[in-house]
Amino acid sequence: MSRAIHLPSRSSRQQASRASSAQHSPGVKLTLCGTGSAVPSWVVENDYFVQELGLDTSAEWIVTKTGIRQRRFVGTDGSAAALATDAARQALDAAGKHPGDVELIIVATSSPDYSMPSTACLVQQQLGAARAAAFDLVNACSGFAYAFDCAARYLSTGMETVLVVGVDLGSRLVDMRDRTTCVFFGDGAGAAVLSAGGRGRLLATTLHARGDTNSMHAPLGGHVVMNGRAIWNFATRVLADTVRDLCRQAGVAVDDLRLVVAHQANWNILRCAIEELGLPLDRVAYNGDRYGNTLAASIPLALDEGLRQGRANEGDLIALVGFGAGLAWGGQLLQL
């Protein structure tokens, strides 16, 4: 059974019925110091699946059903650790931090380079972050939301700096002969540096799970199998519900959100959920048209792009929402 996970506040929470951003919960100290992202150089257009792979589909069908026009693939020589390290370096640079400042590295991934060691340990070595503990977290497309929550809890125990990375090679999780899955996924990495200091606040966090392999799964050593209709019904419901839950916890109105950064599964899913919430579409971050579904990387990729474009600034409220195989979902509400 699912349950919400609430971080302790240093002062009692105000009534959830308050809907003014001026009266929201004080939350806990957590500052998003910097973000970064990395994608492979190989751009794969929709025509690739028709002209190169000979699949019974079309570029127009893919765009209509998913919103995806292109994605990136690593090819045979790329690695999850290399992408994750590139994204982490960007995030550290943006945060004005050195690898030696990092005390913990959490990497969310479902496509590691090795079963052991963890991708996080490889990132730690490549960064030269000698002080940092490191581990991987596996929870598919909700992985970054789970990793973010985990990082916040470590920061609440006395750590000062935690690096959270989402990286996945979707191209290695699918059967390229299966048109029902291969057109959706891409490869990429995104990273965020989180600090216990600064002006930022974590106002709410929530995690949920419901074990279900029928909607989406990938057998060990096998490829992704997906029930598109079941995923649609699940995703459109939990995305909107999670945003409402986060706002209720924090005592803010949905309309107070400056930006919603959700898992980039499908533009039609995002559009449907955002419209249900009554928000204008320019409040949702979207880059799935260029990167496809990058699983655990999709939230930090979209977050990094949105912040670099100035779509949210200091003091603004942003919601992060992940959902996917598990079934698992969750998210965070931040004040930058």
C-alpha beads as a LAMMPS data file, in Angstrom:
LAMMPS data file: protein, C-alpha beads

336 atoms
335 bonds

1 atom types
1 bond types

-500.0 500.0 xlo xhi
-500.0 500.0 ylo yhi
-500.0 500.0 zlo zhi

Masses

1 110.0

Atoms # bond

1 1 1 0.000 0.000 0.000
2 1 1 1.303 3.461 -0.866
3 1 1 1.994 6.071 1.729
4 1 1 3.292 9.608 1.641
5 1 1 6.730 10.258 3.135
6 1 1 7.052 13.573 4.987
7 1 1 10.304 15.208 5.993
8 1 1 10.324 16.655 9.504
9 1 1 10.113 20.426 9.703
10 1 1 12.037 22.563 12.147
11 1 1 8.735 24.228 13.015
12 1 1 5.170 22.878 12.947
13 1 1 3.427 22.834 9.587
14 1 1 0.710 25.354 8.930
15 1 1 -2.770 24.216 7.973
16 1 1 -2.821 22.537 4.570
17 1 1 -5.909 24.488 3.606
18 1 1 -3.918 27.694 3.275
19 1 1 -3.469 28.458 -0.371
20 1 1 -1.360 31.602 -0.349
21 1 1 2.332 31.332 -1.170
22 1 1 2.951 33.934 1.532
23 1 1 1.644 31.469 4.132
24 1 1 3.243 28.244 2.965
25 1 1 5.013 25.778 5.220
26 1 1 8.557 26.852 6.178
27 1 1 9.802 23.413 5.074
28 1 1 13.420 22.383 5.635
29 1 1 16.635 23.960 4.404
30 1 1 17.666 22.499 1.083
31 1 1 19.177 24.527 -1.717
32 1 1 19.482 23.423 -5.312
33 1 1 22.955 24.839 -5.874
34 1 1 23.560 23.782 -9.442
35 1 1 22.401 21.479 -12.208
36 1 1 23.980 19.866 -15.246
37 1 1 23.155 17.532 -18.096
38 1 1 24.802 15.428 -20.769
39 1 1 23.506 13.681 -23.883
40 1 1 25.258 11.662 -26.604
41 1 1 26.171 13.319 -29.893
42 1 1 24.245 10.821 -32.065
43 1 1 20.893 12.401 -32.934
44 1 1 18.314 9.802 -33.965
45 1 1 15.414 11.218 -35.960
46 1 1 12.086 9.397 -36.249
47 1 1 12.818 8.452 -39.846
48 1 1 15.640 6.215 -38.575
49 1 1 13.131 3.623 -37.381
50 1 1 11.488 3.485 -40.817
51 1 1 14.367 3.970 -43.208
52 1 1 17.184 2.231 -41.314
53 1 1 15.337 -0.361 -39.215
54 1 1 12.425 -0.982 -41.569
55 1 1 9.782 -0.828 -38.840
56 1 1 6.102 -0.571 -39.715
57 1 1 5.600 2.962 -38.419
58 1 1 6.088 6.546 -39.603
59 1 1 7.724 9.713 -38.356
60 1 1 4.309 11.392 -38.266
61 1 1 2.751 8.595 -36.175
62 1 1 5.555 8.812 -33.603
63 1 1 5.134 12.575 -33.251
64 1 1 1.359 12.342 -32.980
65 1 1 1.380 9.582 -30.360
66 1 1 4.386 10.677 -28.286
67 1 1 5.476 14.204 -29.191
68 1 1 8.983 12.849 -29.836
69 1 1 10.807 14.039 -32.954
70 1 1 14.308 12.870 -32.085
71 1 1 16.345 11.308 -29.299
72 1 1 20.021 10.620 -28.565
73 1 1 21.736 7.210 -28.584
74 1 1 25.189 6.441 -27.194
75 1 1 26.000 3.789 -29.792
76 1 1 28.300 0.888 -28.955
77 1 1 31.087 2.833 -27.255
78 1 1 29.169 5.038 -24.816
79 1 1 28.641 4.400 -21.129
80 1 1 26.225 5.430 -18.409
81 1 1 29.099 6.365 -16.104
82 1 1 30.658 8.721 -18.672
83 1 1 27.370 10.562 -19.271
84 1 1 26.687 10.729 -15.529
85 1 1 30.154 12.126 -14.836
86 1 1 29.818 14.798 -17.538
87 1 1 26.463 15.912 -16.093
88 1 1 27.899 15.879 -12.558
89 1 1 30.853 18.062 -13.553
90 1 1 28.486 20.619 -15.080
91 1 1 26.359 20.638 -11.944
92 1 1 29.391 21.116 -9.697
93 1 1 30.649 23.963 -11.887
94 1 1 27.228 25.632 -11.789
95 1 1 27.160 25.250 -8.000
96 1 1 30.678 26.613 -7.546
97 1 1 31.622 23.375 -5.800
98 1 1 34.642 21.096 -6.053
99 1 1 34.478 17.301 -6.156
100 1 1 36.099 17.283 -2.740
101 1 1 33.078 19.095 -1.312
102 1 1 30.743 16.209 -2.130
103 1 1 29.934 13.882 0.769
104 1 1 27.518 11.546 -0.997
105 1 1 26.756 10.575 -4.591
106 1 1 23.432 8.923 -5.418
107 1 1 22.927 7.712 -8.977
108 1 1 19.456 6.698 -10.136
109 1 1 19.718 4.294 -13.060
110 1 1 18.141 1.174 -14.534
111 1 1 20.897 0.689 -17.109
112 1 1 24.251 0.552 -15.297
113 1 1 27.452 -0.367 -17.118
114 1 1 28.150 -3.131 -14.595
115 1 1 26.118 -5.159 -12.130
116 1 1 29.006 -4.257 -9.833
117 1 1 30.546 -1.857 -9.003
118 1 1 27.789 0.715 -8.854
119 1 1 27.650 3.525 -11.394
120 1 1 27.889 5.950 -8.463
121 1 1 31.274 4.495 -7.501
122 1 1 32.497 4.958 -11.075
123 1 1 31.305 8.570 -11.034
124 1 1 33.032 9.112 -7.696
125 1 1 36.302 7.809 -9.131
126 1 1 36.045 9.787 -12.381
127 1 1 35.223 13.007 -10.539
128 1 1 37.952 12.493 -7.948
129 1 1 35.383 12.958 -5.175
130 1 1 37.511 11.103 -2.637
131 1 1 35.366 12.035 0.403
132 1 1 32.092 10.880 -1.067
133 1 1 30.178 7.744 -0.235
134 1 1 28.358 6.424 -3.289
135 1 1 25.511 4.132 -4.213
136 1 1 22.964 3.455 -6.968
137 1 1 19.204 3.554 -6.669
138 1 1 17.060 1.542 -9.094
139 1 1 13.465 2.662 -9.573
140 1 1 13.048 3.216 -13.307
141 1 1 11.443 6.515 -14.346
142 1 1 10.696 7.582 -10.761
143 1 1 14.323 6.994 -9.782
144 1 1 15.377 10.638 -9.633
145 1 1 12.424 11.597 -7.415
146 1 1 13.313 8.770 -5.032
147 1 1 17.007 9.714 -5.085
148 1 1 16.170 13.363 -4.389
149 1 1 14.091 12.371 -1.364
150 1 1 16.919 10.146 -0.140
151 1 1 19.455 12.967 -0.540
152 1 1 17.237 15.324 1.449
153 1 1 17.174 12.877 4.331
154 1 1 20.961 12.590 4.397
155 1 1 21.225 16.372 4.364
156 1 1 18.874 16.529 7.351
157 1 1 21.316 14.371 9.361
158 1 1 24.237 16.777 9.068
159 1 1 25.690 16.340 5.579
160 1 1 26.324 19.576 3.718
161 1 1 26.623 18.591 0.046
162 1 1 25.043 15.719 -1.881
163 1 1 25.249 15.033 -5.622
164 1 1 22.201 13.376 -7.207
165 1 1 22.420 12.010 -10.750
166 1 1 19.842 10.405 -13.018
167 1 1 21.260 8.497 -15.988
168 1 1 19.830 5.905 -18.325
169 1 1 20.609 4.353 -21.683
170 1 1 17.113 3.618 -22.890
171 1 1 18.476 2.440 -26.223
172 1 1 19.979 -0.594 -24.453
173 1 1 16.771 -1.477 -22.635
174 1 1 14.585 -1.938 -25.719
175 1 1 14.325 -4.372 -28.613
176 1 1 14.957 -2.259 -31.708
177 1 1 12.597 -4.540 -33.629
178 1 1 9.699 -3.701 -31.318
179 1 1 7.993 -0.563 -32.591
180 1 1 5.768 -0.390 -29.479
181 1 1 8.764 0.488 -27.269
182 1 1 11.921 1.413 -29.181
183 1 1 10.622 4.732 -30.535
184 1 1 9.960 6.085 -27.038
185 1 1 13.360 5.876 -25.386
186 1 1 16.615 7.817 -25.493
187 1 1 19.893 8.141 -23.616
188 1 1 21.031 10.923 -21.310
189 1 1 22.056 12.098 -17.854
190 1 1 21.180 14.955 -15.544
191 1 1 22.595 15.983 -12.183
192 1 1 21.851 18.266 -9.255
193 1 1 23.998 19.477 -6.381
194 1 1 22.012 19.835 -3.166
195 1 1 23.123 21.704 -0.066
196 1 1 21.836 21.924 3.492
197 1 1 22.621 25.645 3.486
198 1 1 21.490 28.602 1.434
199 1 1 18.061 30.138 0.973
200 1 1 16.286 27.227 -0.664
201 1 1 13.613 25.113 0.993
202 1 1 12.121 21.685 0.487
203 1 1 8.467 22.284 1.260
204 1 1 7.077 18.805 0.598
205 1 1 8.040 15.343 -0.612
206 1 1 6.028 12.217 -1.296
207 1 1 6.797 8.676 -2.479
208 1 1 4.465 5.854 -3.491
209 1 1 4.632 2.354 -4.945
210 1 1 2.289 -0.360 -6.122
211 1 1 3.914 -3.548 -7.313
212 1 1 2.780 -4.297 -10.870
213 1 1 4.772 -5.989 -13.622
214 1 1 1.877 -6.116 -16.070
215 1 1 1.979 -2.425 -16.971
216 1 1 5.702 -2.236 -17.628
217 1 1 8.715 -4.415 -16.915
218 1 1 12.094 -5.505 -18.232
219 1 1 13.237 -9.059 -17.400
220 1 1 16.836 -9.429 -16.244
221 1 1 18.908 -9.361 -19.410
222 1 1 15.802 -8.719 -21.503
223 1 1 13.959 -5.790 -23.033
224 1 1 11.243 -3.426 -21.907
225 1 1 7.685 -4.699 -22.244
226 1 1 5.012 -2.023 -21.949
227 1 1 1.224 -1.847 -21.901
228 1 1 0.704 1.604 -23.371
229 1 1 -2.929 2.029 -22.326
230 1 1 -2.230 0.957 -18.732
231 1 1 0.721 3.365 -18.498
232 1 1 -1.407 6.189 -19.917
233 1 1 -4.157 5.641 -17.349
234 1 1 -1.643 5.410 -14.501
235 1 1 0.549 8.349 -15.509
236 1 1 -2.167 10.898 -16.260
237 1 1 -3.768 10.202 -12.877
238 1 1 -0.705 10.137 -10.622
239 1 1 1.005 13.142 -12.214
240 1 1 -1.862 15.487 -11.408
241 1 1 -2.550 13.831 -8.039
242 1 1 1.087 14.131 -6.970
243 1 1 1.202 17.844 -7.786
244 1 1 -1.987 18.405 -5.787
245 1 1 -0.635 16.367 -2.864
246 1 1 2.624 18.323 -2.761
247 1 1 0.777 21.642 -2.841
248 1 1 -1.603 20.474 -0.106
249 1 1 1.303 19.438 2.122
250 1 1 3.049 22.768 1.611
251 1 1 -0.081 24.890 1.962
252 1 1 0.195 26.511 -1.457
253 1 1 -2.144 26.741 -4.427
254 1 1 -1.339 24.812 -7.593
255 1 1 -1.364 28.133 -9.426
256 1 1 1.504 29.316 -7.186
257 1 1 3.836 26.910 -8.995
258 1 1 6.213 28.583 -11.375
259 1 1 7.322 25.365 -13.072
260 1 1 6.360 21.693 -13.075
261 1 1 9.238 19.393 -14.035
262 1 1 7.790 15.941 -14.613
263 1 1 9.126 12.735 -16.108
264 1 1 9.254 13.198 -19.874
265 1 1 7.331 10.077 -20.827
266 1 1 5.068 11.505 -23.490
267 1 1 3.921 15.009 -24.367
268 1 1 0.283 13.941 -24.481
269 1 1 0.505 12.640 -20.888
270 1 1 2.042 15.906 -19.685
271 1 1 -0.461 18.044 -21.566
272 1 1 -3.430 16.097 -20.254
273 1 1 -2.257 16.318 -16.637
274 1 1 -1.303 19.993 -16.766
275 1 1 -4.623 20.937 -18.308
276 1 1 -6.412 18.951 -15.576
277 1 1 -4.491 20.991 -12.993
278 1 1 -5.678 24.198 -14.652
279 1 1 -2.158 25.426 -15.366
280 1 1 -1.056 27.031 -18.629
281 1 1 1.185 24.781 -20.701
282 1 1 4.089 27.204 -20.368
283 1 1 4.365 26.153 -16.701
284 1 1 5.529 22.650 -17.641
285 1 1 9.114 21.858 -18.630
286 1 1 9.285 19.800 -21.794
287 1 1 12.210 18.610 -23.875
288 1 1 11.001 15.104 -24.683
289 1 1 10.539 16.155 -28.290
290 1 1 14.344 16.258 -28.563
291 1 1 15.446 13.588 -26.070
292 1 1 12.579 11.121 -25.786
293 1 1 11.984 9.165 -22.592
294 1 1 15.343 9.017 -20.800
295 1 1 13.911 7.270 -17.710
296 1 1 15.694 8.436 -14.534
297 1 1 17.535 11.147 -16.479
298 1 1 14.433 12.904 -17.771
299 1 1 13.622 15.057 -14.725
300 1 1 17.157 16.408 -14.156
301 1 1 17.636 16.944 -17.903
302 1 1 14.461 19.039 -18.086
303 1 1 15.257 20.769 -14.794
304 1 1 18.717 21.805 -15.951
305 1 1 17.377 23.137 -19.230
306 1 1 14.522 25.010 -17.554
307 1 1 16.780 26.707 -15.009
308 1 1 19.365 27.648 -17.626
309 1 1 16.571 29.234 -19.677
310 1 1 15.504 31.303 -16.664
311 1 1 12.074 29.688 -16.427
312 1 1 12.340 29.652 -12.619
313 1 1 14.423 31.851 -10.362
314 1 1 15.293 32.341 -6.708
315 1 1 12.183 32.283 -4.541
316 1 1 10.016 30.518 -7.146
317 1 1 8.137 27.302 -6.412
318 1 1 8.822 24.276 -8.598
319 1 1 7.423 20.745 -8.475
320 1 1 9.360 17.643 -9.516
321 1 1 7.271 14.572 -10.361
322 1 1 8.444 11.110 -11.367
323 1 1 6.349 8.083 -12.328
324 1 1 6.945 4.781 -14.059
325 1 1 7.628 1.072 -13.766
326 1 1 7.173 -0.372 -10.351
327 1 1 4.641 0.983 -10.419
328 1 1 6.290 3.805 -8.491
329 1 1 5.768 7.539 -8.320
330 1 1 6.565 10.570 -6.193
331 1 1 7.939 14.056 -6.174
332 1 1 9.119 17.159 -4.376
333 1 1 8.018 20.768 -4.024
334 1 1 10.925 23.203 -3.795
335 1 1 11.311 26.897 -3.190
336 1 1 14.444 27.941 -5.044

Bonds

1 1 1 2
2 1 2 3
3 1 3 4
4 1 4 5
5 1 5 6
6 1 6 7
7 1 7 8
8 1 8 9
9 1 9 10
10 1 10 11
11 1 11 12
12 1 12 13
13 1 13 14
14 1 14 15
15 1 15 16
16 1 16 17
17 1 17 18
18 1 18 19
19 1 19 20
20 1 20 21
21 1 21 22
22 1 22 23
23 1 23 24
24 1 24 25
25 1 25 26
26 1 26 27
27 1 27 28
28 1 28 29
29 1 29 30
30 1 30 31
31 1 31 32
32 1 32 33
33 1 33 34
34 1 34 35
35 1 35 36
36 1 36 37
37 1 37 38
38 1 38 39
39 1 39 40
40 1 40 41
41 1 41 42
42 1 42 43
43 1 43 44
44 1 44 45
45 1 45 46
46 1 46 47
47 1 47 48
48 1 48 49
49 1 49 50
50 1 50 51
51 1 51 52
52 1 52 53
53 1 53 54
54 1 54 55
55 1 55 56
56 1 56 57
57 1 57 58
58 1 58 59
59 1 59 60
60 1 60 61
61 1 61 62
62 1 62 63
63 1 63 64
64 1 64 65
65 1 65 66
66 1 66 67
67 1 67 68
68 1 68 69
69 1 69 70
70 1 70 71
71 1 71 72
72 1 72 73
73 1 73 74
74 1 74 75
75 1 75 76
76 1 76 77
77 1 77 78
78 1 78 79
79 1 79 80
80 1 80 81
81 1 81 82
82 1 82 83
83 1 83 84
84 1 84 85
85 1 85 86
86 1 86 87
87 1 87 88
88 1 88 89
89 1 89 90
90 1 90 91
91 1 91 92
92 1 92 93
93 1 93 94
94 1 94 95
95 1 95 96
96 1 96 97
97 1 97 98
98 1 98 99
99 1 99 100
100 1 100 101
101 1 101 102
102 1 102 103
103 1 103 104
104 1 104 105
105 1 105 106
106 1 106 107
107 1 107 108
108 1 108 109
109 1 109 110
110 1 110 111
111 1 111 112
112 1 112 113
113 1 113 114
114 1 114 115
115 1 115 116
116 1 116 117
117 1 117 118
118 1 118 119
119 1 119 120
120 1 120 121
121 1 121 122
122 1 122 123
123 1 123 124
124 1 124 125
125 1 125 126
126 1 126 127
127 1 127 128
128 1 128 129
129 1 129 130
130 1 130 131
131 1 131 132
132 1 132 133
133 1 133 134
134 1 134 135
135 1 135 136
136 1 136 137
137 1 137 138
138 1 138 139
139 1 139 140
140 1 140 141
141 1 141 142
142 1 142 143
143 1 143 144
144 1 144 145
145 1 145 146
146 1 146 147
147 1 147 148
148 1 148 149
149 1 149 150
150 1 150 151
151 1 151 152
152 1 152 153
153 1 153 154
154 1 154 155
155 1 155 156
156 1 156 157
157 1 157 158
158 1 158 159
159 1 159 160
160 1 160 161
161 1 161 162
162 1 162 163
163 1 163 164
164 1 164 165
165 1 165 166
166 1 166 167
167 1 167 168
168 1 168 169
169 1 169 170
170 1 170 171
171 1 171 172
172 1 172 173
173 1 173 174
174 1 174 175
175 1 175 176
176 1 176 177
177 1 177 178
178 1 178 179
179 1 179 180
180 1 180 181
181 1 181 182
182 1 182 183
183 1 183 184
184 1 184 185
185 1 185 186
186 1 186 187
187 1 187 188
188 1 188 189
189 1 189 190
190 1 190 191
191 1 191 192
192 1 192 193
193 1 193 194
194 1 194 195
195 1 195 196
196 1 196 197
197 1 197 198
198 1 198 199
199 1 199 200
200 1 200 201
201 1 201 202
202 1 202 203
203 1 203 204
204 1 204 205
205 1 205 206
206 1 206 207
207 1 207 208
208 1 208 209
209 1 209 210
210 1 210 211
211 1 211 212
212 1 212 213
213 1 213 214
214 1 214 215
215 1 215 216
216 1 216 217
217 1 217 218
218 1 218 219
219 1 219 220
220 1 220 221
221 1 221 222
222 1 222 223
223 1 223 224
224 1 224 225
225 1 225 226
226 1 226 227
227 1 227 228
228 1 228 229
229 1 229 230
230 1 230 231
231 1 231 232
232 1 232 233
233 1 233 234
234 1 234 235
235 1 235 236
236 1 236 237
237 1 237 238
238 1 238 239
239 1 239 240
240 1 240 241
241 1 241 242
242 1 242 243
243 1 243 244
244 1 244 245
245 1 245 246
246 1 246 247
247 1 247 248
248 1 248 249
249 1 249 250
250 1 250 251
251 1 251 252
252 1 252 253
253 1 253 254
254 1 254 255
255 1 255 256
256 1 256 257
257 1 257 258
258 1 258 259
259 1 259 260
260 1 260 261
261 1 261 262
262 1 262 263
263 1 263 264
264 1 264 265
265 1 265 266
266 1 266 267
267 1 267 268
268 1 268 269
269 1 269 270
270 1 270 271
271 1 271 272
272 1 272 273
273 1 273 274
274 1 274 275
275 1 275 276
276 1 276 277
277 1 277 278
278 1 278 279
279 1 279 280
280 1 280 281
281 1 281 282
282 1 282 283
283 1 283 284
284 1 284 285
285 1 285 286
286 1 286 287
287 1 287 288
288 1 288 289
289 1 289 290
290 1 290 291
291 1 291 292
292 1 292 293
293 1 293 294
294 1 294 295
295 1 295 296
296 1 296 297
297 1 297 298
298 1 298 299
299 1 299 300
300 1 300 301
301 1 301 302
302 1 302 303
303 1 303 304
304 1 304 305
305 1 305 306
306 1 306 307
307 1 307 308
308 1 308 309
309 1 309 310
310 1 310 311
311 1 311 312
312 1 312 313
313 1 313 314
314 1 314 315
315 1 315 316
316 1 316 317
317 1 317 318
318 1 318 319
319 1 319 320
320 1 320 321
321 1 321 322
322 1 322 323
323 1 323 324
324 1 324 325
325 1 325 326
326 1 326 327
327 1 327 328
328 1 328 329
329 1 329 330
330 1 330 331
331 1 331 332
332 1 332 333
333 1 333 334
334 1 334 335
335 1 335 336
